[in-house]
């Protein structure tokens, strides 16, 4: 039987009663079209398998429910500026986590949009910090060094579950990329990693929709 198509819109998910819905996903316009589609989107093959992916998906559903509950508790408090700010941040983070969960479901359903890693690596980088981004890979900008940094940026970008992570990884890419020479920047492997990193950040911000083929039904 022919496979049907399931339209998965990033950031759209059911909320628990009492939880605040995240802001609606912005429709993908000209900018989304330029960033939202990678020619080789199907060629990336993660190192993890179905069991690890299913375990991560279950964990993310649990984390989503916990965050929904936290938001509901905050909204039940006496409103003030501090509580409103906490609700705003938590709601934005919930939207990002839901989009990450959608990528896991898309990966499991059709093998597309798979993040390179399933864990959430530690990351603390202030947007206005004078220090270098806290990369695990050495800050080397020769060919091998830049390939390693680009691969790490790809992994970190696609693993983000909070808006602060999305924003700060984007800043890290903008800071590090110009420090490599034009010859190194033109390397196919590094360029692909950076492009995929930006694409993940773009999706996690809710700027792009995903179209995923549903698994074919058994004959």
FIPA-155735 format. One record per residue (C-alpha): residue number from 0; residue in three letters; x, y, z. Coordinates in steps of 0.1 Angstrom, whole numbers, always signed. Example, Ala and Ser with C-alpha at 12.3 -4.5 7.8 and 13.67 -1.06 7.14 Angstrom:
residues 2
> resi, resn, c1, c2, c3
> 0, ALA, +123, -45, +78
> 1, SER, +137, -11, +71
end
This chain:
residues 219
> resi, resn, c1, c2, c3
> 0, UNK, +0, +0, +0
> 1, UNK, +12, +35, -7
> 2, UNK, +24, +56, +22
> 3, UNK, +3, +84, +34
> 4, UNK, +16, +118, +43
> 5, UNK, +15, +131, +78
> 6, UNK, +19, +169, +82
> 7, UNK, +38, +176, +114
> 8, UNK, +39, +213, +123
> 9, UNK, +68, +222, +146
> 10, UNK, +57, +234, +180
> 11, UNK, +21, +222, +178
> 12, UNK, +12, +197, +205
> 13, UNK, -17, +191, +229
> 14, UNK, -14, +209, +262
> 15, UNK, -25, +196, +296
> 16, UNK, -54, +213, +312
> 17, UNK, -44, +246, +329
> 18, UNK, -11, +248, +310
> 19, UNK, -3, +278, +289
> 20, UNK, +0, +272, +252
> 21, UNK, +32, +285, +236
> 22, UNK, +29, +313, +211
> 23, UNK, +17, +301, +177
> 24, UNK, +44, +290, +152
> 25, UNK, +51, +317, +127
> 26, UNK, +43, +306, +91
> 27, UNK, +73, +297, +70
> 28, UNK, +79, +326, +47
> 29, UNK, +107, +335, +23
> 30, UNK, +133, +332, +51
> 31, UNK, +120, +298, +61
> 32, UNK, +122, +286, +26
> 33, UNK, +158, +296, +24
> 34, UNK, +167, +279, +56
> 35, UNK, +140, +253, +61
> 36, UNK, +150, +228, +34
> 37, UNK, +183, +210, +31
> 38, UNK, +191, +192, -1
> 39, UNK, +207, +164, +19
> 40, UNK, +182, +163, +47
> 41, UNK, +178, +125, +44
> 42, UNK, +214, +116, +42
> 43, UNK, +224, +121, +78
> 44, UNK, +224, +88, +97
> 45, UNK, +226, +89, +135
> 46, UNK, +247, +65, +155
> 47, UNK, +218, +56, +178
> 48, UNK, +192, +30, +171
> 49, UNK, +154, +26, +175
> 50, UNK, +155, +15, +212
> 51, UNK, +176, +46, +222
> 52, UNK, +153, +68, +201
> 53, UNK, +121, +54, +217
> 54, UNK, +136, +58, +252
> 55, UNK, +145, +94, +245
> 56, UNK, +110, +101, +231
> 57, UNK, +94, +87, +263
> 58, UNK, +117, +108, +284
> 59, UNK, +108, +139, +265
> 60, UNK, +71, +133, +269
> 61, UNK, +76, +131, +306
> 62, UNK, +97, +163, +306
> 63, UNK, +70, +180, +286
> 64, UNK, +43, +170, +312
> 65, UNK, +65, +182, +341
> 66, UNK, +70, +216, +324
> 67, UNK, +33, +219, +317
> 68, UNK, +26, +213, +354
> 69, UNK, +52, +238, +365
> 70, UNK, +36, +265, +343
> 71, UNK, +2, +257, +357
> 72, UNK, +15, +261, +392
> 73, UNK, +31, +294, +383
> 74, UNK, -1, +307, +368
> 75, UNK, -20, +298, +399
> 76, UNK, +2, +321, +420
> 77, UNK, -6, +357, +427
> 78, UNK, +5, +375, +396
> 79, UNK, +35, +398, +397
> 80, UNK, +64, +408, +375
> 81, UNK, +86, +380, +387
> 82, UNK, +60, +353, +382
> 83, UNK, +50, +367, +348
> 84, UNK, +87, +365, +337
> 85, UNK, +90, +329, +349
> 86, UNK, +58, +320, +330
> 87, UNK, +71, +336, +299
> 88, UNK, +104, +318, +300
> 89, UNK, +89, +285, +309
> 90, UNK, +63, +288, +281
> 91, UNK, +90, +296, +256
> 92, UNK, +110, +266, +268
> 93, UNK, +80, +243, +265
> 94, UNK, +75, +253, +229
> 95, UNK, +112, +245, +221
> 96, UNK, +110, +212, +239
> 97, UNK, +78, +203, +220
> 98, UNK, +96, +211, +187
> 99, UNK, +125, +189, +198
> 100, UNK, +100, +161, +206
> 101, UNK, +85, +165, +171
> 102, UNK, +119, +159, +156
> 103, UNK, +123, +127, +176
> 104, UNK, +89, +115, +164
> 105, UNK, +97, +124, +128
> 106, UNK, +130, +106, +131
> 107, UNK, +113, +75, +145
> 108, UNK, +84, +76, +119
> 109, UNK, +104, +82, +87
> 110, UNK, +141, +84, +95
> 111, UNK, +142, +122, +88
> 112, UNK, +153, +152, +108
> 113, UNK, +172, +130, +132
> 114, UNK, +193, +149, +157
> 115, UNK, +229, +138, +159
> 116, UNK, +227, +132, +196
> 117, UNK, +199, +124, +220
> 118, UNK, +214, +137, +252
> 119, UNK, +212, +173, +264
> 120, UNK, +249, +183, +269
> 121, UNK, +257, +209, +295
> 122, UNK, +258, +244, +280
> 123, UNK, +261, +277, +298
> 124, UNK, +270, +306, +275
> 125, UNK, +259, +342, +281
> 126, UNK, +249, +360, +250
> 127, UNK, +270, +391, +259
> 128, UNK, +299, +372, +273
> 129, UNK, +334, +382, +264
> 130, UNK, +347, +347, +268
> 131, UNK, +348, +321, +240
> 132, UNK, +319, +297, +238
> 133, UNK, +324, +267, +261
> 134, UNK, +331, +241, +234
> 135, UNK, +344, +206, +242
> 136, UNK, +364, +206, +210
> 137, UNK, +396, +226, +210
> 138, UNK, +393, +261, +195
> 139, UNK, +414, +254, +165
> 140, UNK, +406, +268, +131
> 141, UNK, +427, +247, +108
> 142, UNK, +408, +221, +87
> 143, UNK, +406, +193, +112
> 144, UNK, +399, +218, +141
> 145, UNK, +371, +236, +123
> 146, UNK, +355, +203, +112
> 147, UNK, +355, +192, +149
> 148, UNK, +340, +225, +160
> 149, UNK, +314, +225, +133
> 150, UNK, +303, +189, +142
> 151, UNK, +300, +199, +178
> 152, UNK, +279, +230, +170
> 153, UNK, +256, +207, +149
> 154, UNK, +252, +183, +178
> 155, UNK, +246, +211, +204
> 156, UNK, +222, +230, +182
> 157, UNK, +199, +200, +174
> 158, UNK, +199, +190, +211
> 159, UNK, +186, +223, +225
> 160, UNK, +155, +220, +247
> 161, UNK, +153, +257, +258
> 162, UNK, +151, +290, +241
> 163, UNK, +182, +302, +259
> 164, UNK, +202, +273, +244
> 165, UNK, +188, +280, +209
> 166, UNK, +198, +317, +211
> 167, UNK, +232, +311, +226
> 168, UNK, +243, +283, +203
> 169, UNK, +233, +306, +174
> 170, UNK, +256, +333, +189
> 171, UNK, +284, +308, +192
> 172, UNK, +281, +298, +156
> 173, UNK, +282, +335, +146
> 174, UNK, +313, +341, +167
> 175, UNK, +333, +310, +157
> 176, UNK, +325, +307, +120
> 177, UNK, +343, +340, +109
> 178, UNK, +375, +329, +128
> 179, UNK, +382, +301, +103
> 180, UNK, +400, +310, +71
> 181, UNK, +379, +312, +38
> 182, UNK, +395, +280, +26
> 183, UNK, +385, +261, +58
> 184, UNK, +350, +276, +57
> 185, UNK, +346, +262, +22
> 186, UNK, +352, +226, +33
> 187, UNK, +321, +205, +25
> 188, UNK, +320, +186, +57
> 189, UNK, +323, +217, +80
> 190, UNK, +298, +236, +58
> 191, UNK, +273, +208, +60
> 192, UNK, +276, +206, +98
> 193, UNK, +271, +244, +102
> 194, UNK, +242, +244, +78
> 195, UNK, +225, +216, +96
> 196, UNK, +231, +234, +129
> 197, UNK, +214, +265, +117
> 198, UNK, +186, +245, +103
> 199, UNK, +180, +228, +137
> 200, UNK, +180, +262, +154
> 201, UNK, +156, +275, +128
> 202, UNK, +131, +246, +134
> 203, UNK, +134, +248, +172
> 204, UNK, +125, +285, +170
> 205, UNK, +93, +275, +153
> 206, UNK, +102, +290, +119
> 207, UNK, +97, +260, +97
> 208, UNK, +73, +232, +92
> 209, UNK, +82, +195, +86
> 210, UNK, +66, +172, +61
> 211, UNK, +72, +136, +70
> 212, UNK, +62, +105, +51
> 213, UNK, +42, +81, +73
> 214, UNK, +56, +45, +74
> 215, UNK, +41, +23, +47
> 216, UNK, +14, +0, +58
> 217, UNK, +20, -37, +55
> 218, UNK, +4, -55, +26
end
